Structures are given as structure tokens and as C-alpha cells.
Amino acid sequence: MIARLALIVLCAAAAAARAEIPDITRNVVYQKTGNGYRLQLVEAPMPAPAAGQVLVRMRAVALNRGEIENLAPGGRDRSGMIAASDGAGIVVALGAAAKEFKVGDRVTSMYFNDYPDYPPKPGNLRDAVGSSTNGVFGEYVVLDETALVRIPSGWSDVDAATLPTAGLTAWSAVMIQGRAAPKKIVLVQGTGGVSTFALQIAHAAGATVIVTSSSDEKLGRARALGATHTINYRTTPAWGKKVAELTGGHGADLVVEVGGLGTLQQSLEAVALGGTISIVGGITGYGGELSALGVLDKAAHVVGILVGSRNQLKDLQAFMTRNKVKPVVDRVYSLGEYGAAVEQLRSGQFVGKIVVTL
Ligand SMILES: NC(=O)c1ccc[n+]([C@@H]2O[C@H](COP(=O)([O-])OP(=O)(O)OC[C@H]3O[C@@H](n4cnc5c(N)ncnc54)[C@H](OP(=O)(O)O)[C@@H]3O)[C@@H](O)[C@H]2O)c1
């Protein structure tokens, strides 16, 4: 009898949550222009979750450089695709056979749709939320259960939304491949999303952190977040040598390489003998050369970083909670201000993350 009553109450709660769902939702989608894409806010019919999927009422979406890179012409056709990879919200409806989540669960998205654990297996890296399949930049979005992780209690939607791509990529670069630890020296390039997480994670792990930036003001922020040394890469373009100077000739045990074309040579200059370069991004362009002889002469490890798995995101959530590391959110916009949020991201005038609430 009690079990039946509980079931009725549960069904009633689920039905109530479902009843509040409107017929129309709003999404920010890619629209083709003469030269690539632009992002546009559009209305759409409410999607229904299919088998193994859930409907999430998104509350916060954190932007990544990838959203800007996806606007460039060429590559796959993204017309009409919902943008953005990183969101946090609440489950409001379940598709058939959805078994891991229930209505009312607070969740964040994952960058990869189905990547449970590292190392990746064939197929794990095939579908990327907001890059090759519909993303999370909508009031209500349907996601596969495999693309979701629970938000730990005590985390706000805004903070939780910043982790799935930028935070997890930094975690993979700094801890999984970089093995940051006390007495290790970690070099972080710039003060954007991935790099600010890398600084915070490396600092929390006890490493000495060196940060480069185009701006002395941002370097001040980096020092406040735990950087021991800072270098302005505009006024010190040969910053690789400067890293050697600052470290008594040792260099950086780990370089978190986000710059690409314009920074690879300096990264090789900066890395210590036997050190690691975690290749993450291509802010100044993908391409460029990392001399094989140069790598060999340093007995260096060079490793590619590709975000991370669901289990690694849970590890990162636990690490940040345990070490009281709070994401750095530069500015929060409303959905109607999404254009201004994207423009701020494009401008580079920020430290950490830019978030849109829905
Ligand atoms: N492999 C992966 O899994 C993965 C995951 C996420 C992102 N990414 C890639 O990693 C890169 C960073 O992404 P993000 O989201 O962190 O970008 P972001 O938040 O937009 O940060 C960009 C920052 O890069 C810095 N920067 C610009 N030019 C630089 C230069 N010449 N040298 C050093 N720093 C420079 C700037 O910092 P200052 O203003 O301080 O100079 C800028 O704020 C992008 O290419 C992105 O696509 C890869």
C-alpha cells in the first residue's frame, strides 16, 4: 500500500514537472552566412526525449573558444545545429528506458556524447555535443543519458556549467597527463577558460605555476589566483628563455600548450629536460612545427589532450570540491544578451569563463 502510494506521488511529481513544460522553446543555433556561420536565437517546438534520453531545462551555458572556431567557414555543415557544449540544468522528463537519471536531478553536459572512461575506445570520440551533434544552448534540450553527469550538492548552475570542456581539458592536461605535484613547475599560456582552470588546478595540486598573458592587469589576476611567476608575452616574446631564467635554468616540467602555431617554439624552449608539453589548442592557429630534434634534445613528452571522460569529470568535481577551488567566471549574461556574450568571448577581454543563464 505504502509502495503504491509512493509510486503515485512519484508519478504525480513527474507529471507536474511535465505539465509545466511549454510547447515552444528557444535555442541559439548556427545559421549559415556568406562567410561561415553566425549564432541566432530562434524558437523551436519542444523536443521529446527518445529512448535513453532525457529532457533538460538548461539553466546556465558556459561558452568556449570552440563556439568561435565553429563559426568559421568549411568543415561539417552546422546549419540549424544547437550551439555550445557546456551546460547545467535540471532533468524535467525521461525518454523510454532512461534509467540513470530521474526527474529533478541536477546535471551537467559532457563534451563527448558517450565517453565513459579514459582511455577512449572506438566510437567514444565520435559525437561531440555542440560540435557535431546538437548542443546545450537552449531553454530545453534533449540529451543522451551518456552525455550527462550529476552536479554535486553545493555547486551553482553557473559554476557547474564551466567544467565539462574547459575544466576537464585542464584536468586532463595538468593532472592526468601532466601529473602536477608539489615541486613541479607548470607553465600556463594566457588567462582564458582552459588556462585559468589549469592555473587553479596546478596551484591546488601544490605545483609552482608560471602564467603568460598579453595583459599586465590579467597577470595580476593570475597572481591573485596562485601564479608564482608571470610573463607578458607581448613585451617578452621570447618567453621560453624567461621561463628558464625564472626557474634557475630548470624550465617548466609541464607546459599547457593552448596557443598552437604562434607558441609551439616557445613552449619547446620553455619545457624542462624530461618535461611534458600537453597539446591542447590552437588559439593562434592549428599547425606549426614542433621540431622532432628539439623534442628529442629535451627528452620531452608531447601528448595530445582531448577533453576527457565522464569518470574524469566526476574526479574533477570531487577535486575542486575537496580543495575549495571555485571556477573563475568573468561575466554572466542573460539569454537575450547571448550576442554580447559571444562578442566578449571573441574579443578575448576576459579572465576565465563567460556564462549565459537561461
Ligand atoms: N583539446 C581539447 O580538448 C580542447 C578543449 C578546450 C579548448 N581547446 C582549445 O584550446 C584553446 C583555448 O580554449 P579556451 O576555451 O580556453 O579559449 P579562451 O577562453 O577563449 O581563451 C583564449 C585566451 O588565449 C590567450 N591567448 C591568445 N593569444 C595567445 C598567445 N599568442 N599566447 C598565449 N595565449 C594567448 C588569451 O589570454 P590573454 O588575454 O591572457 O593573453 C585569451 O584570453 C582553443 O584553441 C580551444 O579550441 C581544446
The ligand as a MOL file (V3000), in Angstrom:
LIG
                    3D

  0  0  0     0  0            999 V3000
M  V30 BEGIN CTAB
M  V30 COUNTS 48 52 0 0 0
M  V30 BEGIN ATOM
M  V30 1 N 41.9480 19.7600 -26.9890 0
M  V30 2 C 40.8770 19.9880 -26.2670 0
M  V30 3 O 40.2850 19.0670 -25.6940 0
M  V30 4 C 40.3940 21.3970 -26.0990 0
M  V30 5 C 39.4000 21.6880 -25.1730 0
M  V30 6 C 39.0300 23.0310 -24.9730 0
M  V30 7 C 39.6330 24.0170 -25.7370 0
M  V30 8 N 40.5520 23.6890 -26.6730 0 CHG=1
M  V30 9 C 41.2450 24.7140 -27.4570 0
M  V30 10 O 42.1590 25.3480 -26.5610 0
M  V30 11 C 42.2750 26.7310 -26.9060 0
M  V30 12 C 41.8890 27.5720 -25.6830 0
M  V30 13 O 40.4920 27.4430 -25.4610 0
M  V30 14 P 39.7650 28.3440 -24.3740 0
M  V30 15 O 38.3210 27.9810 -24.4410 0
M  V30 16 O 40.4850 28.2940 -23.0900 0 CHG=-1
M  V30 17 O 39.9740 29.7930 -25.0240 0
M  V30 18 P 39.5900 31.2010 -24.4170 0
M  V30 19 O 38.8620 31.0320 -23.1410 0
M  V30 20 O 38.9440 31.9570 -25.4930 0
M  V30 21 O 40.9970 31.8430 -24.0710 0
M  V30 22 C 41.7290 32.4990 -25.0330 0
M  V30 23 C 42.9490 33.1390 -24.3440 0
M  V30 24 O 44.0960 32.7470 -25.0390 0
M  V30 25 C 45.1170 33.6570 -24.7510 0
M  V30 26 N 45.9600 33.8910 -25.9170 0
M  V30 27 C 45.6580 34.4820 -27.0770 0
M  V30 28 N 46.7380 34.5480 -27.8550 0
M  V30 29 C 47.7450 33.9690 -27.1640 0
M  V30 30 C 49.1260 33.7740 -27.4100 0
M  V30 31 N 49.7100 34.1710 -28.5240 0
M  V30 32 N 49.8460 33.1480 -26.4530 0
M  V30 33 C 49.2880 32.7530 -25.3170 0
M  V30 34 N 47.9930 32.9440 -25.0190 0
M  V30 35 C 47.2480 33.5450 -25.9450 0
M  V30 36 C 44.4580 34.9420 -24.3180 0
M  V30 37 O 44.8930 35.1680 -22.9780 0
M  V30 38 P 45.4130 36.6130 -22.5280 0
M  V30 39 O 44.2690 37.5100 -22.8590 0
M  V30 40 O 45.7060 36.4500 -21.1060 0
M  V30 41 O 46.6180 36.9270 -23.3470 0
M  V30 42 C 42.9650 34.6280 -24.4110 0
M  V30 43 O 42.2240 35.1930 -23.3970 0
M  V30 44 C 41.3740 26.9290 -28.1140 0
M  V30 45 O 42.1410 26.7660 -29.3010 0
M  V30 46 C 40.3600 25.8010 -27.9910 0
M  V30 47 O 39.7610 25.4360 -29.1930 0
M  V30 48 C 40.9450 22.3950 -26.8730 0
M  V30 END ATOM
M  V30 BEGIN BOND
M  V30 1 1 1 2
M  V30 2 2 2 3
M  V30 3 1 2 4
M  V30 4 1 4 5
M  V30 5 2 4 48
M  V30 6 2 5 6
M  V30 7 1 6 7
M  V30 8 2 7 8
M  V30 9 1 8 9
M  V30 10 1 8 48
M  V30 11 1 9 10
M  V30 12 1 9 46
M  V30 13 1 10 11
M  V30 14 1 11 12
M  V30 15 1 11 44
M  V30 16 1 12 13
M  V30 17 1 13 14
M  V30 18 2 14 15
M  V30 19 1 14 16
M  V30 20 1 14 17
M  V30 21 1 17 18
M  V30 22 2 18 19
M  V30 23 1 18 20
M  V30 24 1 18 21
M  V30 25 1 21 22
M  V30 26 1 22 23
M  V30 27 1 23 24
M  V30 28 1 23 42
M  V30 29 1 24 25
M  V30 30 1 25 26
M  V30 31 1 25 36
M  V30 32 1 26 27
M  V30 33 1 26 35
M  V30 34 2 27 28
M  V30 35 1 28 29
M  V30 36 1 29 30
M  V30 37 2 29 35
M  V30 38 1 30 31
M  V30 39 2 30 32
M  V30 40 1 32 33
M  V30 41 2 33 34
M  V30 42 1 34 35
M  V30 43 1 36 37
M  V30 44 1 36 42
M  V30 45 1 37 38
M  V30 46 2 38 39
M  V30 47 1 38 40
M  V30 48 1 38 41
M  V30 49 1 42 43
M  V30 50 1 44 45
M  V30 51 1 44 46
M  V30 52 1 46 47
M  V30 END BOND
M  V30 END CTAB
M  END
